[in-house]
Amino acid sequence: MGTAGSLATINSASAARRGSNGISQICRPDGAGGYYRDTVATIQLQSALDAGAIVSDCCADAECGESNACIESFCDFGAGACAITNLDGNSCERPGCANGVCSGGACADPRPYSCGDGVCNICSYDSCSHTCDCYIETCYTDDYQCMDAYCSTEVGGCVTEPMNDGGACDTFGVEGICTLGYCTAA
């Protein structure tokens, strides 16, 4: 009876709920571990408290508002008032979107994915679908027979390098040789 004992003092702030008409509001035990709201003549208040009743602003969790994935509303009988606990980190539903994560008592976007490298693999993050939409940077060369082109994150973009140096190539039907990345007449 630690909770009832802490609230059994008639002089508590919660006892101020007594009306001027000699009636006090109390919470009586319901026999199942909870309480229900009742009234008692102020002259009988101490007897009700001695029998297990408490004086509280709330008598049941349902009086304290709605609980959901992000908040738990409950009657804190020790404090004699409603209390709310944020359930940060819980998964929560976002209508029409992928599940979010509870933060500060509200359903927020999930932690964004790290999408791409921003140079060769360029992406945007969609917080509703919780996905990345990406495309790969396409690099072009002046002469695909004699020059290679690719994206380099180290350089920060497209790089071209000669290839097939000394090898055969063809420029509009004329045979040539690859020299420093270009097809030149043989």
C-alpha positions in Angstrom: 0.0 0.0 0.0 2.9 2.4 -0.6 1.0 4.3 -3.3 -2.2 4.6 -1.1 -0.1 5.6 1.9 1.6 8.5 -0.1 -1.8 9.8 -1.1 -3.7 9.2 2.1 -2.9 12.6 3.6 -6.0 14.7 3.6 -4.0 17.9 3.5 -2.4 17.0 0.1 -2.8 19.3 -2.9 -5.0 16.7 -4.6 -7.4 16.9 -1.6 -8.2 20.4 -2.7 -10.8 18.8 -5.1 -13.2 18.8 -2.1 -16.2 20.8 -2.9 -17.6 23.5 -0.8 -20.8 21.4 -0.4 -19.0 18.9 1.8 -18.4 16.3 -0.9 -14.9 15.1 -1.9 -13.9 13.2 -5.1 -11.9 10.0 -4.5 -10.7 7.0 -6.4 -11.9 3.7 -4.9 -10.2 0.3 -5.5 -12.1 -1.7 -8.2 -10.9 -5.1 -6.9 -8.9 -5.8 -10.0 -5.8 -3.6 -9.2 -7.3 -0.4 -10.5 -9.6 2.4 -9.3 -12.9 4.1 -10.2 -14.1 7.6 -9.5 -16.5 8.1 -6.7 -17.6 10.8 -4.2 -17.7 10.7 -0.4 -18.9 13.2 2.2 -15.8 15.1 3.3 -16.5 14.1 6.9 -16.0 10.4 5.8 -12.9 11.1 3.6 -10.4 9.7 6.1 -12.4 6.5 6.5 -12.4 6.0 2.7 -8.7 6.6 2.5 -8.1 4.1 5.3 -10.1 1.6 3.3 -7.8 1.9 0.3 -9.3 4.9 -1.6 -6.9 7.6 -2.9 -7.2 11.2 -3.8 -6.0 11.7 -7.3 -6.8 13.9 -10.3 -7.2 10.7 -12.3 -8.6 7.3 -11.3 -7.8 5.3 -14.5 -5.4 5.4 -17.5 -8.4 6.0 -19.8 -8.9 9.5 -18.2 -5.4 10.6 -19.3 -5.8 10.6 -23.1 -4.9 8.3 -25.9 -1.8 6.2 -26.0 -0.3 5.2 -29.4 2.9 3.9 -30.8 4.8 7.1 -29.8 3.3 8.0 -26.4 2.0 6.2 -23.4 -0.6 8.2 -21.4 -1.3 6.8 -17.9 -2.5 7.7 -14.5 0.4 8.1 -12.1 -1.2 7.3 -8.8 2.0 8.2 -6.9 1.9 11.7 -8.3 -1.9 11.9 -8.3 -2.1 13.1 -11.9 -1.9 12.0 -15.5 1.5 11.4 -17.0 2.9 10.9 -20.5 5.9 8.9 -21.6 7.5 9.4 -25.0 8.3 6.0 -26.6 11.2 7.4 -28.8 12.7 4.8 -31.1 9.5 2.8 -31.6 8.3 2.0 -35.1 5.1 3.9 -36.1 2.7 4.0 -39.0 2.6 6.9 -41.4 -0.5 6.8 -43.6 0.5 6.2 -47.2 4.2 5.9 -46.4 6.7 3.5 -45.1 6.8 3.1 -41.3 8.5 5.9 -39.4 10.2 6.1 -36.0 8.9 7.8 -32.9 10.8 11.0 -31.8 9.6 13.4 -29.2 6.2 11.7 -29.0 5.4 12.0 -32.7 5.9 9.8 -35.7 8.8 11.1 -37.7 10.6 10.1 -41.0 12.9 7.1 -40.5 16.6 7.7 -40.5 17.5 8.4 -44.2 19.6 5.9 -46.1 22.9 7.1 -47.2 22.4 7.0 -51.0 25.2 6.9 -53.5 28.4 8.8 -53.5 27.1 12.0 -55.0 29.7 11.9 -57.9 29.3 8.7 -59.9 26.3 7.2 -58.3 23.9 10.2 -57.8 20.8 9.5 -55.7 17.9 11.2 -54.0 16.3 9.9 -50.8 12.5 9.6 -50.7 11.4 9.8 -47.1 7.8 8.5 -47.7 8.8 5.3 -49.5 12.1 5.2 -47.5 14.1 4.4 -50.7 16.9 5.8 -52.8 16.3 6.8 -56.5 19.7 6.6 -58.2 21.3 7.0 -61.5 24.9 6.3 -62.5 26.9 9.2 -64.0 27.5 8.4 -67.7 30.9 9.4 -69.0 31.6 9.9 -72.7 34.7 9.8 -74.9 35.6 11.4 -78.2 36.8 8.1 -79.6 35.5 4.9 -78.0 38.0 2.8 -80.0 41.0 4.5 -78.6 39.9 6.1 -75.3 38.2 4.8 -72.2 35.9 7.0 -70.1 34.7 6.3 -66.6 33.6 8.0 -63.5 36.1 8.3 -60.6 35.1 9.3 -57.1 38.7 10.1 -56.3 38.9 12.6 -59.1 35.3 13.8 -58.6 33.8 13.0 -62.0 34.5 11.6 -65.4 38.0 10.6 -66.4 39.3 9.7 -69.9 42.4 7.6 -70.6 44.0 6.4 -73.8 43.6 2.7 -74.5 44.5 0.4 -77.3 47.6 2.5 -78.1 49.2 1.2 -81.3 46.1 -0.9 -82.0 44.0 -0.9 -85.1 40.9 1.5 -85.4 38.6 2.7 -88.1 37.5 6.2 -88.9 34.6 6.4 -91.3 35.9 3.4 -93.3 39.6 4.5 -93.2 41.9 2.2 -91.3 44.0 3.9 -88.6 46.1 3.3 -85.5 45.2 4.4 -81.9 47.6 7.1 -80.8 47.3 8.9 -77.4 43.5 8.1 -77.3 42.6 9.1 -80.9 42.3 7.1 -84.2 44.8 8.5 -86.6 45.3 7.6 -90.3 47.8 4.8 -90.8 
